[in-house]
Amino acid sequence: MRGARITGWGIAMPPEVVTNFDLEDKMDTTDQWIRERTGIGARHVGGMTSDLAAEAGRQAMKKADATPDSIDMVLLATTSPDQTCPGTAPTVQDELGLDCGALDIQAACSGWVYGLITAHAFIQMGMNKVLVIGAESLSRITDYTDRGTGILFGDGAGATVVEACEGPGELLGWDMGSDGAYSHILYADPGDTLKMDGKEVFRQAVKAMIRSTNAALDMAGLTPDDIDHVIPHQANIRIVESAWKKLGFTLEQTTMVLERTGNTSSASIPLALNDALAHGRIKKGDKVLLLGFGAGMTWASAIVDWQAET
């Protein structure tokens, strides 16, 4: 049996930080108001998606001891590409000096989990190493004078190398889904900024998290009690808390970097994964749930049996 596992990881964050106090000068808000409703204290802004993606990818490849000629595919999840056309993944492929396929994935905040699952499928078909990146420059499509959206979004990138291995590999269960009937609750038209119906996003996000988690658990033959660590999309602490009440997870077993990154869409889960690994919260043999939800609406979850030494 041919499986796959994550062997390398890395991140990139632009140096400029916009705090809640900075936003007080741009809109009718306060640091306390933002923190109480979202859990966010600051966000990084600046840079192009391709540059952030390439830096995160470079770090992940170094961690995995992966040479440029060993990468068989680049999967870049982003909802803020450099250009409408061409895709941003080929730019990243060129910046990293790779000779392989390169594909953009547009599944909004679920995109990196979509990419992780897709990477496992590519490896089952014969590839050996796939670079999976989530990268965003959402500040280019965010109105920082709008209290409904400007308090939320930031920029950044996270990347992982997914590598073939003997045996079943790390992926125990997964789920991907979408419901285009809710595309109107979070969107950005060409040339415009993000628009959001916050209350409806909240309701649908909680439902999607519960539905997708249960589907992945069923596939893996596990229960919530079997999960050691959870890394959800970093959108809003209240969304996570509401879903956790139904699923039985705790914040103690959850990695949240939302307070200092804001919502970085497809980059948020790999950013949080890197943080959990850097602080020793995930150990070899842990069952880890990676859970995304976002515009589309889309959702995706993956349960992995963590196999890399941290």
Steps between C-alpha positions, in 0.01 A plus 500: 500500500625847409421786736623852573598718791603858573878529527562875484328823595564874488334841514540857378349816649540857370677727750234774525254447785164677528365487855146557616615834637612598149150424373344728761622792287332362186157387618255508789650222709721424799755235587263358763206485256705307242653261752167416663330422169783331310800423719725703268758747628717563193562394143799511261459681167708546186678308228384297204343156532769339283787641707346390829422157354852454366661589834276259691562231238875553522492446876286188468732351239802568721332332798419195284848490339320527165705615202335698217522204263317274750172696505241352263217753543419837657147544634437862599179578688415870478203729469722803426714405196757740358302529176166388362701308240736317504480305823741583781628143550721513185660822630581323827632197310736730309613693810592171669685367193273197464431298186152363561128560471346794683133547580294767677219383730221751567298361789541810720577423865465124442757505221806368680312196633368440147864511389618262771240240403577547130872455566433160655301404191783607267747295703278192479515545121880494501641838599759509778496854641233769478541854632170623649480873574231730636583865433305825507542874449146579610593857588476574127126419505412619852344835587664596828240771559215243503429377852332183371802366310800726561551372854539141381742439216878485470780361284735204532596157371556147627638202313555128541683230308291185466719199423438140397561231760460126539181382664167676538647842583357770724158580347237310699184678389394802301204698372451775241178680413338819379163672474491772236159617622694698762749664263336837566586512872876553444639617167708755310407611150781577250668826592307532828558411865365219715133515602353284776176418676664430834205344682426255219868411458509421871196272482609314188863466616398328824275260309774423247762435768276252680390325179850468356662388825243224549544383140878476537469324836261247347743427217786456746294286737574740785307707754574853626662343808767344274620840375807635679529838332279723285607774259200687360488784250579816692197717423330589826550358848124504560437276198750247633358511852146448372597199287710349778198497735327265257805289414646466849842651428672746733707811438780333695540244219469767232769718344386858437728768351208724409584762763820603319426409137134577439314298239755399234257277308682206336822580689346478847510124559863446389601808702336350809646156426849649488438674833379177664808315377737779602365491856495120532123470525487225237700182549563195286200270514247774581168500316461851358185650349554774239174680428421776250186693405451809290348689210320300239391366741768237513618270775765232540647291776786254527599274788867406500701260711801728547817312403775760473751563773445849640 
